[in-house]
Amino acid sequence: MRKLALNDEILLKIEKPARYIGNEVNSVMKNKNEVDIRFAMCFPDVYEIGMSHLGIQILYDMFNKREDTWCERVYSPWPDLDAIMREKQIPLFALESQDNIKDFDFLGITLQYEMCYTNVLQILDLAQMPLRAEDRGEEYPLVMGGGPCSYNPEPLAPFFDMFYIGEGETVFNQLLDEYKVYRKAGKSKKEFLERAAEIPGIYVPAFYDVEYHEDGTIASFKPNNSHAKEKIEKQVVMDVTNTYYPTKPVVPFIKATQDRVTLEIQRGCIRGCRFCQAGMLYRPTREKDVEVLKETAKAMLESTGHEEISLSSLSSSDYSKLPELIDYLIEECSQRKVNISLPSLRIDAFSLDVMSKVQDIKKSSLTFAPEAGSQRLRDVINKGLTEEVILEGAGKAFEGGWTRVKLYFMLGLPTETEEDMKGIAHLAEAIAKRYYEIPKEQRHGKCQIVVSTSFFVPKPFTPFQWASMFRKEDYLDKAKIVKEEIKAQLNQKSIKYNYHEADVTVLEGILARGDRRVADVLEATYKKGAIFDAWSEYFRYDLWMEAFEEAGINPEFYTLRERPLDEIFPWDFISIGVTRRFLENEWKKAQQEVVTPNCKMQCSGCGAGKYKGGICIEG
C-alpha cells in the first residue's frame, strides 16, 4: 500500500487535498524496482490547470508505454501547502509513488506561459535542489524544459540542464535510450549532456556562451563545446494520425479547468496572424485522419466517463473533414448524454447550425476574436475577418436564438491609433444594433455584448518580434479610451467591458523576449517571495521592479525598443522552419497594411515546406 507524502493532519489543513494524493482513474502505477528510468513530468502551476494540459497527457501515455520507464506527475503546490512544506522541510513529491522528486532520473518541466517562471524555481526549491544547473551534482535529476516558451529558453537557461525544442513524440525515445546506455556505462552527467546535445532538437545551455555589445544587445551566441550544434532544429511529427495519443487519459478527482475529453484534430494553422506565436511555431498544418478520430473519441469517452468532449485545434473550422466528424460526434454523444464543445470555430452558417444542435442556446454565448477595432488594423495584423463577416455571423446567431456575444481584442498593436481603439466600441455598438433590428416579438430578451481587451505582447518567431511595447500607464490610458467610447454609445447598457492587467503585460513582454541576464532578476524576485505570478491575487509587480533595480538592469530595454532588422535575438540559434526572411517580409507588409493569403489559398513561402508534408504538400 502506498504511503502518502503528506499526513492526515496536513491534508485536513489545506485547500483541496485531492490535488496531492494521486491514485486517480487511469493513472499509471509501476514497480520502481523494475524500471530503469524514472521521469517526473511537471506542470509548474496548480493541479487543476496542469491536469487540463494535453501535451503532458500525450507524453505521460507515451513514456509509460515503455516497460523500462515510469513517468509520474508533479504540479506546483498551492501557497497554503507551499508554506507548510517549507516550514516542515517536506520535499516535493510525485503524485503516483509519492516519492521525492530528487530521487528521479529526469524532471521535465513544460513551459506554457511566461508567468509560470517563478513557479519553475518553486518546483526546484521545494524539491530541495539547487536552483542553478551548474550547482547540481551527479546526485540530482536532469532538469529539462519543453513547450512553447522553450522557443526562447534564455531567461531560464541557467536553471535547466537541457531543453527539448519541438514536438515530444519525435526524439524523446532516442534520448531515453541513450540515457540508459550512458548510466549503465557509469558515465558522468556532463558526458551524457554532450551526447544529448548531438541529438536533433536538444539544447544544452551550458554549452553556449553569450557576449553583449555596450548597448546591451547581443554581439554573439556561440557553442563552447564541440558536441553542441550551431543551430537547434525544431522537431516535428509529420504523421499526426499514427503517433502517440492517450485513449485512457488520467481523470482528476476534482474539477479541472478543462474537465472533459480533449480530441486533437490537427496541428498548426493556415491563417498567418502576425501576432500569433503558435501559428508560426506549429507550421505546417497537419490533419488527423477522421476515422482514427472517431475511434479515439469513442475510446476516450468509454475510458473516462467524462460528460463533455472538446475539439482541440488552433482553428477547428479549417479541418477539412469537420462536417463528417461533427455528425459522428452528435450521434455518439447524444446516445451517451455527452456535451460537445467546439472552440476555435469561425462563425459562419455551418458553425451556427452545428452549435444549435449541440448547445443549450439559453446558456451559451458566441465568441468572436476580431483582435482589432478597425479594418485597417485587422489588415496590419493579417486577421482575415471583416466587419461585414462579423456582423453577418452575429446577425445569424441572434436570429438563431443567441443573445450573448463575447468579443476579444488587443490593445497596443503595432501602428495602432486612437481611431483604432475607438473602433472597438463602434464594432460592439454595431453588433448590439444588429440585435435590436430583429422584430421585438422575435427577440429573446436583451442582448449582452462582452468586450474583453488584452494588451499585445510581441513574441519570438512572429513578424511582430521586432515591435516595441508601452509603459504600464500607456496601456491603462488605452483601456480608458475604449471604456469612455463604449459609454458614449447608444446601446452602452448592452455592452460590458473588461481589460487585462497592464503590469502583468509588461512583465510578460520582458520574459518573452528576454536574454540570459533576466535569469538573475527572475531568481532574485523568487527569493523575495514571488510565486504564482499568473494569478492576479499573488502577482507582485513591485518585487520584480525592485529586483531589476538591484541587478542594474533597465526593464524598458526589453519593452520600449523597436528592434532593428539586423539585431541578434536570444532565440536566433533555433530553427523553426519558418525563415527569418519571411518574418521580416511580414513585418514590412504589416507596416504597409498588406494582407497575406492563408496557406490554402496560396503558399507564402514561409519555409515550413522543408518538412515535406501537411498543407505544404497536400494543399
N, C-alpha and C positions, 0 to 999 in steps of 0.2 A: 504493500500500500504506500502511495506517495506521502511524503511528509511535506506539509506546506511551509514555505519560507517565512510566512507571517503567522504568528499565533492568534488564537481566538480573541485575545484582549485587543490586539492591534486591529484586526479585521472588524471588530464591533465599533471601533473608534472612528474609522474612516468612511468617507462617502463612497458608495458603490464598491464594496469588497470584491464583487464578481469580476472586476477589472483585473484581478491579480491571482486568481486561483486556477486558471486553466481548466483542462478536462472537458472542454466544450464538445458538442457533437461534431464529428469529422476531424477533430484534432488528432495528430499522429503521435502515438506513443511507441517508443522502441527501447530496447535494452542498450544502455550506453556502453556496456562492455562488449557489445557485438558489432559496433560500428567503428570505422577508422576516423571519420571526420564529424565534428560537432559544429554546427553553424547556427549562430544566434541571429535571427533576422529582425531588425529593429525599425520601427516607425517612430521617429522622435516627436511624438505628440500623444495625447491621451488615447486610451484604448478605443473609445467609440469612433474616433477619427481614423486611427490606424487599421481597425478591423474593416473599414469601408474601402481600403485601398486594393485595387485589382492586381497591381504589379506584384505585391507581396504574396497574394494568394497564388499567383501563377508560379513564382519561384519556390514557394513553400511546397507546392504539389510536385514540382519538377525535382527538387532536391530530395524529397522524401521517397520518390520512386527509386532512387539509388539505394541499394541494400547497404552500401558502406557509409551512408551519410544520414545523420539525423538533424533535420532543420527544426528549430524551435522559434518561438516568437517572444519579443520583448517590446514594451511600449514605455513612454515616459510616465513615471509615477506622478499623479496629480499633486499639487503643492501640499495637501494635508499629509499624504504618505511620505512625500519627499522630506518633510521636516522630521518625521519620526525615524526614517531610515538614517538620516544624518545623526540625529541625537543618539540612537541606539546602535550605530555602526553596523546596520544591516546591509550587506552587499546586494547590489541589483541582481535579479534572478530571472531566468526564463520561465515562461508560463507552463510548458509541458512538464519538464523534470523538476522545476523549482530550484535548479542548481545555479550556482554563481556564474555570471557571465564571464568572469575572469578565467574560468576553467575550460572555456570553449576554444576551438581552433580559430574560428572566424567570428567577428562581429560585423555584420553587414548592415549599413545604415542607409535607408532610402531618403533622398533629399528632394522633397516635392515642392517646397516653397521656402523662400529665404528667411521668413520669420521663425523658422524652427531651429535656426543655427545655435542659439544659446542652449536649446534642449539637447543638441548633439553633445555639448560639453557636459550637460547634466548627466546624460547617459554614461559617459566615460568616468565622470567623477563618482557617481553612485556605484559604479562597478568597481570602484577603488583601484582605478588605473590612472597612471599619469596622463595628463591631457595631450601632451605632445608626443608624436610618434618617436622622436629621437630619444625620449626618456623611457620608452617602454622596451624592456629587455626581452629575452627569449621566452620568459615565462608567461608573457601576455598574449592574448589572441591577436591575430592580424585584423586591423580595423580597415574596413573597405567601404567606400561610398559609391552610390549609383543614383539613377533618377534624373529628372530634367535639370536640377540645379548643378549636377556634376559637369554640365557643359561649360560652366565657369567654376572650376573647383578651387580657384586660387585663394579666396578668403578663408577657406577651410583647410588648405593644403598642409599646414604644419601638424594638424591633428590626425591625419589619415596616413596609413601605410600605402594605400593604393586606391584608385578609383576605377570603376568599370564604366566605360563610355559606350552607351548603346543599349540594345535590347538584350536582356539576360539569357534568352534561350539559345544564344549562338555559341560563345566560347567558355561559358561558365563550367561546363563539364570537363573541358580540357584543363582549365585552371585547377579544379579539384583533383583531377587525376595527377597532375604534376605535383601538387602539394603532397599527396600520398607518397609519391616516389622520393621526393626530397626529404620528407620527415623520416621515412624508413631508412634512408641513407645517412641520417644524422646530420644533415646539412643545417647551416645557420639560417636565421630569418633573412639576413641580407642576401645570401645565396639564392634563397627561394624567390625573393623580390626581383633579383636580376633575371631569373628565368621567367618570372611573371611579366616583366617589362618587355620581353620578346614576344609575348602573346598578343595578337591584334586586339586593340580596344582597351588595353590595361595601361594606366598611367600611374607611375610611382613618383610622387612629388620630390622626394629626397634626391632623385637622380637628375634634377634640373636646377640651374642657377638663374636668377633674375638680376639684371643690372638696370639702373634707372638714370635718366638724364637729370640735369639740375632742376628742370621744371617739374619733375615728378613723374613724367611719362616714362614708359618702358623703353630702354635702349636696346636690350637683348634678352632673349629667353632661350637658353641652350642646355642640352644634356651634358651632365658631368660624369656620366658612366657609359661605357662602351655598349652596354646592353640596352640602353634607352634609345627610343626612336625620336627622330626629329618631329614627325607628325603622328598623332594618335588617330587612327581611323575608327569612326563610329561603326558599331556592329549592328547589322540589320537582318531581321528574319524575312526572307523574301516569300517563303511559302507559309503564310499565316494560318492556312487551313490545317495543314498537317504538322502542327507544332504542339507544344505543351499547353494544356488548358484544363483547369480543375473542374471535374464533374461532381466532386464532393467537397465544396468549399467549407471551411470551418464556420459553424453557426454560433454567433455570440450569445452569451447568457442574458445580456442586457441589450437594450435597443441601441444599435449603432446608427451613425449618421446616415448611412446608406443601408437600410435594413431590408435588403432584397437580393435576389439573384441578379448578377450582372452578366449580360451576354455581349461580349465584344464582337461587333460585326465587321469592323475594318480598322486599319491603322492608317494614319496620315489624313491629309485634307487637300482637296483640289483648289481651294479658294484663294490662297495667297494674300490674306490680310497682312498688311505691312507691320502691324503692331504685334502679331501673334507668333510667339516663340514656338509653340507646339506645331503650328502649321509648317514651319521650316524644319524643325528637328526631326519630325517623323515622316518626312518625304522619303520615297514616293508613296502615294496612296495604294494600299493593298487590301483587296476584299477577301472575306472568308466565303467558302462555298455554302450556299444556302441550305443544302441538305444536311451538311455537318452541323450547321447552326441549329436546325430543327432538333436533331438528335441530342445535341449538347443541352439545349434549353429543357427538353423533357427530362434528361438525366439529372440536371441540377435541381429542378423543381421536386423530383422524387427524393433526392438525397438530403434536401434541406428542410422541406416543409415551409419555405418562405411563401408569403402571400402576395408577393409582388415580383415582377421581372422587369428589368430596365435594359434598354439597348445602349451599349457604350460605343461612342464614336465621336470624333470631332465635328462631324456633320452628317447625321444619320440620313437626311434626305438625299444625300449623294450616293447612298448604297444602291446599286443597280437592281437588286432583287428585293427591295424593301416591300413592295405590294404583296409579293408571294409570302415573304416571311411574316408580315403582319397578319395576313389571312390565316396562316397556320397557327400563330400565337393566339389570335382571337378565339379560334375553335378550341385549342388545347386549354387555354386559360379559363374560358367560360365553364368548361367541364369541372375544372379544379377550384373554381371560385377565386382565381388569382388575378390581381390587377396588373395592367401593363403600363409602364412608364416610358414615355417617348421623348427624352430630351434631345436637344440639338436638331430639331426639325425646322425647316423653313415653312413659314405659314402660308400655305397655298391650298387650293381646293382639295387636293388629295389628303394633305395632312389634317385639315379640319374634318374631313369625312372620317378619317381614321380615329381622330380624337373623340369625335362624337360617339363612336362605337365603344371606345374603351374607358372614357372618363364619365364620372358623375358630374354633369356640367354645372350643377349648383355649387360644387365645392372647388372646381378647378379655375385656374387662371391661365391665360395665354402669355407667352414670353416672346418679346421681340428684342433683338440686340442691334439697334441702328448704329450704336457706338458714337456717332457724331450727330449734331443737331442740324447741320446743313448738308445739302448735296455736294457742295464744293469740298467740304472737309471729308465727306464719305469717299469722294474720289481720291483725295490725298492718301487716305489710309487703305484704299483699294477694297473697301467694303461694298460688295456688289448688291446693294439694297437701295432702291429708290423710294422716295416718299410715296409715289404712286402705288408701288407694290405693298408698302406698309399699310397705307390707308385701305387698299383693296382687301388685304388679308384681315385687317381689323373689322372692316365692314361685314365681310362674310362671317366672321366669328360672332359679331353682335347679332346678326340675323339668325345665326345658329343657336343662340341662347346664352352665349358667354357675356359676362358683364364686367369682368376684371381683367385688365391687361397690365403686364409688367414690362417696363422699358428700361434697358440698360445702356448707359452712355459712359464715355470717358471725357474727363476734362484735362487740359494741359497737353493735348496732342500737338505735334509739330504744325506750325503755320496757323494755329487757332487764333481767331479774332473774337471780339465781343459779340459780333453778329452771330458767329457760330454757336457761342454759348447761349445766347437768347433763343437761337433756333431750337434748342431742346424744349423750351417752354412752348414755343409755337407748334412744334410737332405734337406734343402732348395735347395741346388745345385742339388741333385739327382732328385727332383721334376721338377726343371727347365729343366734338361737334358732330363727327360722323355717327356716333351712337344716337345723339338726340335728333338726327334726321329720320330715324326709324319712327313710324307712327306710334304714338303713346301706348295704344292698346296692344301693340306687339312687343313692347319692351318688357324686360324682367326687372323692374325697379330701377334704381340709379346705377350708373356705371362708376367704376373706380379705376383710375389710371395711376399706377405706382411708378414714379420716375426715380431711378437709382443712378447716381454717378459715382464712379471710382475715379481716382486720379491716375493718369497714364504713367507707367514705368517703362523706360526703354530697356529691352532685354538683349543679351548676346545672341548672335546669329539671326537677327532680324534686320530689315532695311533701316529700322529706326535706332540701331545700336550706336549711331553717331550723334543722336539728338541730345539736346540739353533738357534739364528738368527745371523746376522752380523751387523757391523757398516755401516753407510751410504756410507763411502768411499769404503768399500769392495764390496758393491753392484754395485757401479759405475765401479769398476775395472772389475767385471764380465761382465757387459754390454760392456765394451771396448774390452774384449777378443772376444766376439761374433761379434762385429762390425768389428774388424780387420780381423777376419777369413772370414766373408762374403765378404770383399773387396778382399780377396785372391782367391776367387772362379772364375772359368772360365766364369760363367753366372751372374757375380755380377750385371750387369746392369739390369737384370730381377728381382733382389731381393731388396726389400725396407725393412729397419729395423727401428723399434721404440721401446722404452722401457719406463717403468713406472717410476714415481718419487721415488727416493730412500728414501728421508726424510719422505715422507708420509708412506712408508712401515714400517719404524722403529716405527713411532708413532702408526700405526695400530696394530703392534705387541704388544706394551705396553698396549694399551687399550683392546685388545682381551684377554690377559691373566693376566690383572692387578687385584689388590685386592682393598679393600676399601680405602687404603691410596692414591690411584691415584685420588680419588674424590677431594681431596684438590688441587691437581695440576690442574685438569680439571676446577675447579671453579676459581682459580687464573688466568689461561690462558684466560678464558672467560672474566674476568674483565679487562684484558689487551687489549681486543678488538677482540679476535678470534671468528669468526663465519664462516660458510660455508667452513670448512676445506676440504670437499670433492671436492671443486672447486680450481684448482691449482692457479687461479688468486687471490684467497683470503687466501690461506693457508700460515700461518706464523710459520715456524718451530722454529724460534728464540724465539718467545713468549713462546712456550712450554718449550724450554730448560731453559729459564730464570725462569719459574715457578718451574721446577724441582729443580733447584739450590736453589731457595729461600725456598722451602719446605724441603731441605736437603735430597732429595730422588735421588738416582742414577738410571737413566733410564736403564742403562745397566744391573741392577739386573733383569729386566723383559725380556731382549732381549738376552744377550750373554750366559746365563747359560744353559747347558743341565741339565734338571731336573732329580734327582734320582727317581727310580720307586716308592719309598715309600713316596714321598713328598705329603703333603695335598694341594690340589688345591683349589682356591677360589670357584670353582663350584662343588666340590665333594658332596655337600648336595643335588644335583639334580640327579634324576634317569631318564635316557632317554631310558631304556630298554636294550640298548647295554651295556654290562658289562665292568667294568674296566679291568677284566682279559682278555677279548677278545682284547681290545685295546692294552694292554701290549704285548700279543702274536703277534699282528700285527706289533707292533713296533720292536719286536725282529726279526720277519720274514723279515721286511724291511731291517734290517742290514745284514741279511743273503741272501738278494736278492731272496727271495722265494715268488712266486705268490700264492694268494688265489683265487680259482674259484669264479665266480659270483653266486648269490643266486639261479638262475635257474639250474645251473649245479650241485651244491652241497651245502647243508646247512653248514655254517661255525660255527654254534652255537654261534652267536653273542649275543643272549639274547632277541632279538625282538620277538621271538616266544611266550613270555609271554602274548602278546596281542591277541594271538589265532585268527589270521586272516591274510588276504592278502597272499603274496607269501609264508609265513611260513606254511600255511595250504594248499593253492591251488597248490603250487609248489611241 
